[in-house]
Amino acid sequence: MATYTHGHHDSVLRSHSNRTIANSAEYLRPHLRPDTRLLDVGAGPGTITMDFAAVVARVAATEINADALGISQKLAAERSIRNVDFAVEDVHALSFPDDSFDVAHAHQVLQHVADPVQALREMRRVVRPGGIVAARDADYAGFGWFPLLPELDEWLRLYREAARANGGEPDAGRRLLSWARAAGFEDVTATASTWCYANPEERAWWGGMWADRILESALARQLVDSGMAGRTDLERISRAWRTWADAGDGWFLVPHGEIIARA
């Protein structure tokens, strides 16, 4: 397994808890039915997972360790959702039998794993013939923003270096189709979608989240401990994020690759 670059600091969960089917898995919605059995790999805080639970028969939610899994378990309990099962799993070697699910889904997961092709093979194995493997990942090299603050260029460079040092691939979005082909899928539909932050509320949320995240998350500790950046560098980048958030013409684009691969 690769090391999860973001970690689970509150600043990270603040971002991930904003995710829903509508903003993060709309490409998969047409394939979901009331009788669907769905595997959600890397459920994170569980907000997409609980959305799935409202529209399919049953969901199996996985995470890499019990602490990470506990976050989505807590959300399920808070919402009184009872059609979600939970398991600690390694996506490279899932414990589920062959043909266990109709759909296997992974959002922002493959960019963090050591072997995304093997992960897709395992997701394919546990999906019934004719079932679907769906994945969506950001593509950091495609990020774009305005105003053009040099500290944000520095932030992006540092993040990509840290992610690769952890064994991940931050520019995963553009590679999903290639990975699916390498995993043996022949019927693959590749698409793209974006998040865009351009109004005052969105800028305050996105910029404020990253201003905290660059100082307090696992990423921040890694950058300092590895010597990639000093604390003063991170503080300077954090201030730039707040400058961006306060800009009346601030705009930020996050592109994603998506695949629907039929088993």
C-alpha positions in Angstrom: 0.0 0.0 0.0 1.1 3.6 -0.6 0.9 6.2 2.2 -2.2 8.3 2.2 -0.9 11.8 1.5 -3.8 13.8 3.0 -4.3 12.1 6.3 -7.5 12.6 8.3 -7.0 16.0 9.9 -10.2 18.1 10.3 -9.1 20.4 7.5 -9.1 17.3 5.2 -12.4 15.9 6.4 -13.9 19.4 5.9 -13.2 19.0 2.2 -14.1 15.4 1.8 -17.3 15.7 3.7 -18.6 18.1 1.1 -18.8 15.3 -1.5 -22.1 13.9 -2.7 -23.3 11.9 -5.7 -24.3 15.2 -7.3 -20.9 16.8 -7.2 -18.7 13.7 -7.3 -20.4 10.6 -8.8 -23.0 11.9 -11.2 -21.4 10.0 -14.0 -22.4 6.8 -12.2 -26.0 7.7 -11.3 -27.6 6.3 -14.4 -26.2 2.8 -13.6 -27.6 2.7 -10.1 -30.9 0.8 -9.5 -32.9 0.0 -6.3 -31.6 -3.6 -6.4 -27.9 -2.7 -6.9 -25.3 -4.2 -4.6 -22.5 -1.6 -4.5 -18.9 -1.7 -3.2 -17.5 1.7 -2.1 -13.8 1.5 -1.9 -12.1 4.1 0.3 -15.4 5.5 1.7 -13.6 8.3 3.6 -16.1 10.4 5.7 -18.9 8.5 4.1 -21.0 11.2 2.5 -21.0 9.7 -1.0 -21.5 6.3 0.6 -24.6 7.4 2.4 -26.0 9.0 -0.8 -25.5 5.6 -2.5 -27.3 3.9 0.4 -30.4 6.0 -0.3 -30.7 4.8 -3.9 -29.4 1.2 -4.0 -30.2 -2.0 -2.1 -27.0 -2.4 -0.1 -23.5 -0.9 0.1 -20.2 -2.3 1.4 -18.0 0.5 2.6 -14.2 -0.1 3.0 -11.3 1.8 4.3 -7.6 1.0 4.9 -7.8 0.9 8.7 -10.3 0.9 11.5 -9.8 4.5 12.4 -10.5 5.7 8.9 -13.5 3.4 8.7 -14.9 4.7 11.9 -15.6 8.1 10.4 -18.1 6.7 7.9 -19.5 4.3 10.5 -20.2 7.3 12.7 -22.1 9.1 9.9 -24.2 6.0 9.2 -25.2 5.9 12.9 -26.0 9.6 13.0 -28.3 9.2 9.9 -29.7 5.9 11.1 -28.7 4.2 7.8 -28.8 0.4 8.1 -28.1 -0.9 4.6 -24.3 -0.2 4.8 -21.8 -2.9 5.8 -18.2 -1.9 6.8 -14.9 -3.7 6.3 -11.2 -2.9 6.6 -9.8 -3.9 3.2 -6.7 -3.5 1.0 -8.0 -2.8 -2.5 -5.1 -4.7 -4.0 -6.4 -7.9 -2.3 -10.1 -7.7 -1.4 -11.5 -10.4 0.8 -14.9 -10.5 -1.0 -15.7 -13.5 -3.1 -15.9 -13.3 -6.9 -19.1 -11.7 -8.4 -20.2 -10.2 -5.0 -21.4 -6.8 -6.4 -23.1 -5.2 -9.3 -21.0 -2.0 -9.0 -17.6 -1.3 -7.5 -16.8 2.4 -7.0 -13.7 4.4 -6.0 -13.6 8.1 -5.7 -10.2 9.8 -5.3 -8.7 6.4 -4.4 -6.6 5.2 -7.3 -4.3 8.2 -7.1 -3.2 7.1 -3.6 -2.7 3.3 -4.1 0.6 1.6 -4.9 -0.7 -0.3 -7.9 -3.9 1.1 -9.4 -4.0 -1.5 -12.2 -4.1 -4.3 -9.6 -6.7 -2.4 -7.7 -8.9 -2.2 -10.8 -8.3 -6.0 -11.4 -9.6 -6.7 -7.8 -12.6 -4.4 -8.2 -13.3 -6.3 -11.5 -13.0 -9.7 -9.8 -15.6 -8.9 -7.1 -18.1 -7.5 -9.7 -20.5 -9.9 -11.5 -20.2 -10.4 -15.2 -21.7 -7.4 -16.9 -21.3 -5.3 -13.7 -19.6 -2.0 -13.5 -16.3 -0.7 -12.1 -16.4 3.1 -11.7 -13.6 5.4 -10.7 -13.1 9.2 -10.5 -9.8 10.9 -9.7 -8.5 14.4 -9.8 -5.7 15.4 -12.1 -3.4 17.8 -10.2 -1.3 18.8 -13.3 -4.5 20.1 -14.8 -5.4 22.4 -11.9 -5.8 26.0 -12.9 -6.4 29.3 -11.0 -6.5 33.0 -11.0 -5.0 35.3 -9.7 -1.6 33.7 -10.6 0.0 33.6 -7.2 3.5 32.0 -7.3 3.0 30.5 -3.9 0.2 28.4 -5.3 2.5 27.1 -8.0 4.9 26.2 -5.2 2.0 24.5 -3.3 1.1 22.4 -6.4 4.7 21.4 -6.9 5.2 20.3 -3.3 1.9 18.4 -3.2 2.8 16.4 -6.4 6.3 15.7 -5.1 4.9 14.5 -1.7 2.2 12.3 -3.3 4.8 10.6 -5.5 7.2 10.1 -2.6 4.3 8.3 -0.9 3.9 5.9 -3.9 0.9 7.7 -5.4 0.1 9.3 -8.7 -1.4 12.8 -8.3 -2.1 13.1 -12.0 -4.4 10.1 -12.0 -7.4 11.5 -13.8 -5.7 11.4 -17.2 -4.4 7.8 -16.6 -7.7 6.1 -15.6 -8.5 4.9 -19.1 -5.0 3.6 -19.6 -5.1 1.8 -16.2 -8.5 0.2 -17.0 -7.1 -1.1 -20.3 -4.1 -2.5 -18.5 -6.4 -4.2 -16.0 -8.1 -6.1 -18.8 -11.2 -4.1 -19.4 -12.3 -3.8 -23.0 -15.6 -1.9 -22.6 -14.6 1.4 -21.0 -16.3 4.8 -21.2 -13.9 7.6 -20.2 -15.3 11.1 -19.3 -14.3 14.2 -17.3 -15.9 16.6 -15.0 -14.8 19.5 -12.8 -15.1 21.3 -9.6 -15.0 25.1 -10.0 -14.7 27.6 -7.1 -15.5 31.1 -8.2 -18.0 32.8 -5.9 -17.2 34.4 -2.5 -18.6 31.5 -0.5 -16.8 28.9 -2.5 -13.5 30.8 -2.4 -13.7 31.2 1.3 -14.4 27.5 1.8 -11.8 26.1 -0.7 -9.1 28.7 0.1 -9.6 28.6 3.8 -9.5 24.8 3.8 -6.2 24.7 2.0 -4.8 27.5 4.1 -5.3 25.2 7.1 -4.4 22.0 5.4 -1.0 23.2 4.3 -0.2 23.9 7.9 -1.9 21.2 9.9 -2.5 18.0 7.9 -0.3 14.9 7.3 0.9 16.6 4.1 2.3 19.5 6.2 4.1 17.1 8.5 5.6 15.2 5.6 6.8 18.3 3.9 8.6 19.5 6.9 9.9 16.2 8.2 11.3 15.3 4.7 12.9 18.7 4.2 10.9 19.4 1.1 9.7 22.7 2.8 10.2 24.6 6.0 7.5 25.8 8.4 8.0 29.4 7.1 7.4 28.2 3.6 4.2 26.6 4.5 3.1 29.7 6.4 3.8 31.8 3.3 1.8 29.4 1.1 -1.1 29.4 3.7 -1.2 33.2 3.5 -1.3 33.0 -0.3 -4.3 30.7 -0.1 -6.1 33.3 2.0 -5.1 36.1 -0.4 -6.6 34.0 -3.2 -9.8 33.4 -1.2 -10.2 37.1 -0.6 -9.7 38.0 -4.3 -12.9 39.3 -5.9 -11.9 37.7 -9.2 -10.6 34.5 -7.7 -11.3 31.3 -9.7 -10.1 27.7 -9.2 -10.6 24.7 -11.4 -10.2 21.0 -10.4 -10.5 18.6 -13.3 -11.3 14.9 -12.8 -11.1 11.9 -15.0 -13.8 9.3 -14.8 -14.3 5.8 -16.1 -17.2 3.4 -16.4 -15.7 0.0 -17.1 -17.9 -3.0 -17.7 -16.7 -6.3 -16.3 
